[in-house]
């Protein structure tokens, strides 16, 4: 499956990147980080090579694809709600367990979950639906989703660009320690939320 996806990117390039990342954010089984890291690797190839991608264009397409998928997920959650996801969510890997996990994150960290959820496997695709179900204002949602998507895309595309042909070995290492990575992100989310609540709200509201 992975080799097929990478082959599609090599042939259809930016269109494939946009579509695959959009479908991945909706919940289809797309290896998002691996896809972007591979795309980043293609930006490191000599200009004129058959599979070469432009770095800036790749970042823009990855960002647009991710944000498009998150926007679709938000409006599905907002318009159709939890009953629809309970009934049809299995088609996009929205199991009851994952929905409960995403809801717990959202209740604890609020809108920040949309930004930081990108970094937690099994959570990022579903916080968008929960945000829609919770009916947070779309402008606010878009700000958090856009900020998170930008950092996420820049990180993995740049990683692939820097490490070049070693991208596959690096991604295997990252996936091997995914549990530790998710735990570290959880701690960072908690710390960031605590700092914001303690200092920034006090500064803004007195």
N, C-alpha and C positions, 0 to 999 in steps of 0.2 A: 504493500500500500504506500509506504513512504517513498520508495523508489519511483513509483508511478507518479506521485504528487510532484516530486522533484523534476521528473521528466516533463511534466506538464508545464512547470515554470520555465524550464529551459526552452521550451518551444513557444509557448503563448505569452511568456514574459509578464509584462505589467498587468494585462487583463487577467491572467491566472492568479497573480498575487492579490489583486483586488477582490476577485470572486472567492477565492479560497479563504482569505482572512475574514471576509464578510460572513460566509457560511460557518466558519469556525466559531465566530463570536455568537452566532445564533444557537450553536450547540452541536453542530455536526462534528464527527471525529476527524478534525484537522489538527496536525501537530504544529500549532501556531509558532512557537519559539523556534523550532527546528526549521520551519519554512522561512522565517525571516532571517535566521542565521545563514542559511544556504543562499538566500537572495543577497545578503551582505557579502558573502564570498564571491558571488558573481560580479559584484561591483569592484572587486579587487583585481579582476582579470584585465589584461591589456585591452585598451580601447580598440575596438575593431574585431575582437574575438567573437566567435559565433554566439556565445551565450552571455556576452557582456551586458551588464545593466549599469545605468547611470546612478550614482549614489544618491543625489538629491531627489531624482525622480522616484527611486525606489522607496525612500523614506516617505515621500508624499503619498505614494500609492498605498503603502502599508498602513499609514495613518488613516487615509480615506476609507480603505476597506474595513479596518477595525471599527472605526466610528460608525460606518454605515450599518454594520452588523449589530452594534450595540443600540443604535437608534431603532432598528426594526424590533429587537427584543423588548425594548422599553415600551413601544406602542402596543405590542402584542400583550404584554403584561397589563398595561393600562386599560386597553379596550376590552380584552377578553377575560382577564383575571385568573385567579387561582383555579377555579373549576375547570377551565379549559386546559391548563397545564397539568392538572391531576389526570385528566382524561387522555390528552394527546402528548404530554411531555416526553414520554418514553421514546418517541420518534426522533427526538433531538437530545437524548441522553439526560433528560430532566427527571431523574428518579426522585422518589419521595425523600430519600435520605439526603440527596444533594440539595433539594429545595429547602429542607429544614435547616441544613448547614448554612446555606446562603441567607436564609431568614435570620438565623442567629447572629451571623456576622453583621447584617444590616441593622438589627435592633441594637447591637452593641456599639457599632462604630458609625452608624448613620450613612450619610452621603459619602464619607471618606472610603467606605467599602467599595464604591464604584471605582475609585482611583486605584486603591491598593489591591483590589481583588484581581487585577491583571496578573499579579505575581504569585497567586495561590492556585495551584492546579485543582480543578474540580469546583472552583468557586466563581472565577471571573465570568464565565458564560451565564451564570444564573443570577448574579446580583443585578443585572440589567432588568430581568423580568421582575424581580422583587421590587426594584425601584419603581417600575411602572405600576405594579399592583399597589404599592404604597402611595402612588399618585403624588410624588414629589414634583414640584414645578419643572417643566421640561428644560427651561433655560438653566436652572441650577444643576439639573442632571447632566446637561450637555457640557457645562463647565468642568465638572468633576470627571466625567467620562473622557472629555477631550484632553484634559491635563494628564490623566493616567495613560491614555493611549499614546500620547506624544512621547512620554518618557519610556514607555515599554517598547515602542517601535525603534526609537533612537538607540536604545540599549542593545537590542539583539541584531539590528542591521549593522551597527557599528562594530559589534563583537565579531560578526562574520567577516566584515571588511578587514579588520585588523589581523585576525588569526588565519585568514585565507584558506588554503587547502586543508588545514588541520581542523576545520569547523566540525566535522563529524565526531572526532575523538573528544573535543571539548564538550559538545552537546551530550554525548554519552555520559561524561563525568557529571555534568549538571543534573541529568535525569537520575543518576545513581544516588545523588544526595538531595533529591527533591524534597524529601521529608524534612531534613534539616533546614533547607532553604525556606520552606513554607513556615516553619517555626520561627525562623529569624524575621521573616516579614510580619508575622503576627505580633511579635514583640515590638517591631518598629512602628506598626500601626497603633498599638496601644500607647506607646510613648508619644508619638506625634499627636494623637487625640488628646492625651492628658495635657501636653504643652499648650495646645490650642485652646482647650477649655479653660486652663488656668491663667494664661497670660493674654492671649489675643482678645478673648471675650471681655476680660476685665478692662483692657485698654479701649475697646470699642464702646462698651456700654457703661463703663465707670463703676 
